């Protein structure tokens, strides 16, 4: 007998939009921009001081704005979650997250990171020291073990995956390690280059050879290791990615000015001032102009982490300079 092939589906009852349906219609003017209070709340300004991780027992300390964002927590922005990890000497924690990308920066201390290999990911075993940065792709939860009392900054993209309702199926890049001594040496070389005097930022963008098109540290995350020399005032710029800014070194007198509009001379109109603290972090919302100022007598260093790897792939980063 021949196979009759696919048969037409018969519905017992037709479904039409009505008062009992989930189907809705809005006038375009009411729904074209739902980023406003009460709907999709704007990303707020917020900062966290180093006192959060200065003392206490070993713990993972989320920088959580999920209540303000209306997101499943922890979340520091709609797509990223940042944490401080405090580890006493000889202790360990597992950094578990439903994420495609995890970035770790070592603020202080030394230790090891390890995790077993899986069917689609290689095992990880690396040593870390103060100033080092490393990124891990999707895989088993890494174990962080401290040889000396340590603080790490950890950013991952689990909020994005949780919003999409997905889990990673394969790693998109290999585990990559950036020694702190190398980062500092290369940044100082950049600062010494005469052409850098014309730069909007004195910064290095961390990249991965697995991702030649976006030139980012992972396919989702973007990382910049930068400096603001003593007495410098960097011109404003903006971008559509969210920045989770970590201050790695600074003296009092360093700050960021942030605002949504510019004056005719290129300065920020009615700016909000965010004062820096070494070992502290703050968030810069997307589309907001921001300028870094160093009124201290020492060079300051910062590490912004953004979702700009994803935004670059989507061709929507839209970075602009005053």
Order of alpha helices (4+ residues) and beta strands (2+ residues): alpha-beta-beta-alpha-beta-beta-beta-beta-beta-beta-beta-beta-alpha-beta-alpha-beta-beta-beta-beta-beta-beta-beta-beta-beta-alpha-beta
